Amino acid sequence: MEIGKLSKCDREDFNTIYEIVNDAAIAYKGVIPDDMWHEPYMTKDQLKKQIDQGVDFWRYKEHDKILGVMGIQLKGEVTLIRHAYVRTEARNKGIGSKLLENLCVISKTPVLIGTWADAKWAVKFYENHGFRILPEVEKNDLLRKYWTISERQVETSVVLASADWMSNKNSS
């Protein structure tokens, strides 16, 4: 008997994605710089803009309830993992791992992930899945090239790369 199910989100999931992002993002409050914290963490307009810019969200469902979401965005020679969130009450049950592993499997290009530097749990999660933090100069260049974020967010973030990013970089 299958307990959980991964699938691509559809338009009807918009409000649920919004709800999960803002529920899970509470973990950042008091961790990321105060000037970067907002309530809600992501507005509906910001979420719509992310989707319009090509972020495809995937969901993890159990018993007809979406418990986690994670976005994937193809950017030419790289794939970005964007907005990885699991409902507060469903954390530490492997849902984020299932979503990440699924998105890495469907990715055809090296994967990059940006997250807050002070979100140590998030950084550790990605490192536990084989991602490595990139050096500061490379991180800054990549954040400016592939993400649309403020300079303040660039300063306070890290970029983690998949093993194939590292091997492609070393072979060129």
N, C-alpha and C positions, 0 to 999 in steps of 0.2 A: 504494500500500500504506500503510495507516494504521499508524503506529508506536505511538502512545499512545491511551488511551481514558479519557474522563471519564465517571463515573457516580456515582449516589448509593450510599453505603455501605449495607450491610445488617447484620443482627445478627451474621452470621458474621464480619464484619470487626472486631469489637470488639477482640480481642487484637492485631490488626495496627495498628489506630489507636493503641492504648496503646503499642505498641512504637515506632511512628514518632514519636509525640509525645515520648517520653522519649529517643529517640536524637537527634532534632533539637534538643531543648531544651538539650542539653549546651553549645550555643553561648552560652547565657545565663550559664553558670557563670563567676564572676569578673567579669561585666559588670553584672548586676543586683545590687542590694544583697544582701550575704551573708545578712541576716536573711530574705530572700524566696526564697532558693534552698533546695530540698529534693531529696532523692533517695529515691524517684523524684520527678521534677518534678511529674508528675500521677499520683496513685494510681488504681487501677481504680475505687475507690469515687467519687473525684472525677469521673472520666470518665463513669461511669454516671449520676451526678447531673446533669452537663451535658446528657447525652442526654435524661434524664427531664425536664429543664427546657426542652426544645425545640430543642437544637442538633442540626441535621441535618448529618452529615458527608458530604462528597463525596470521591471518590478519583480519583487519576490512576494508571492501570495501564499497564505495558509488559511484554509477554511473560509475562502472568499474575502479575506481581508488582506490588503496590501500592507506589508510590514516593513519593506525597505525599497528604496529606489536608488538608481545610479545612472548617471548620464555618460554617453560616449559621443565624441565629436571627432569626425574625420577632418584632418587639416593637411591634406596633401601627403607629405612624406611621414607624418606622424598621426597618432591617434591620442586624443586627450580623454582621460577619465575625468568627468566633471560631476560635482554635486552628489557625493556618496553619502546617503543618509539612511539610518535605520531608526524606526520608532523607539523612543526611550524605553518602553516596556519590553521591547524585543531584542535589546542589545545582548551581545556576548553569547549568541546562539548560532553563529556561523552564517548568518544571513548576508552580511557584508562580504564575507569570503566567497560565498556562492555567486553573488552578483559580480564581483571583481573577476573571479575565474572565468565566468561566462563571457564577460566583455573582452577579456584578454584572448580568449579562444577565437572570438569572431573578428578581432582586430587583425588587419592584414599588414599593418605597419608597426614600428616600435611605439610603445605606449609611454606617455608622459603624464604625470600627476602633479598638480599644484595644490598645496595646502598650507595652512598657517604654520609657521615655524614653531610656535609655542603650543600647538595642539599635539603634544608628545604622543598621545595615544594613537592619533591618526598616522603620524610618521612611523611609529612602531608597527602598526597594522600593515602598512605598505611594505616596510622593510621585511616583515615576516613572510610576505608574498614574493620576495625576490627583487624588489625595487631598491634602488640605491639613490641616496641624496647626491645631487650634482653640485659641483663647486659654485661658489657665489657668482662669479663673472658669467659662467655659462647659464646659471639659473636666471640671472637678470636678463640676459639676451633672449632666452626662451620665453620668459613671461611676457616680455614686450612684443615678441614676434607672434606668439600663438594665442595669447589671452588678451582680453580687453579689460584691464584693471588699472586702478590708480597707482601712481608711483609709491604711495604709502603702502599699498598692499604688496607691491613688488618688494619693498624693503623688509616686510614682515612675513614673507612667505618662503617656502622651499619648493624645489621641483625634484621629484623622484622619477627615475627612468627604469624601464624594463631592461632585462639582460640583453635583449637584441639591440637596444639603443646603444648600450655600452660596446657590444661587439661590432656593430656597424660603424661606430665612431672610431674604434681602434683599427678597423681594417681600411679606413679611408685615408 
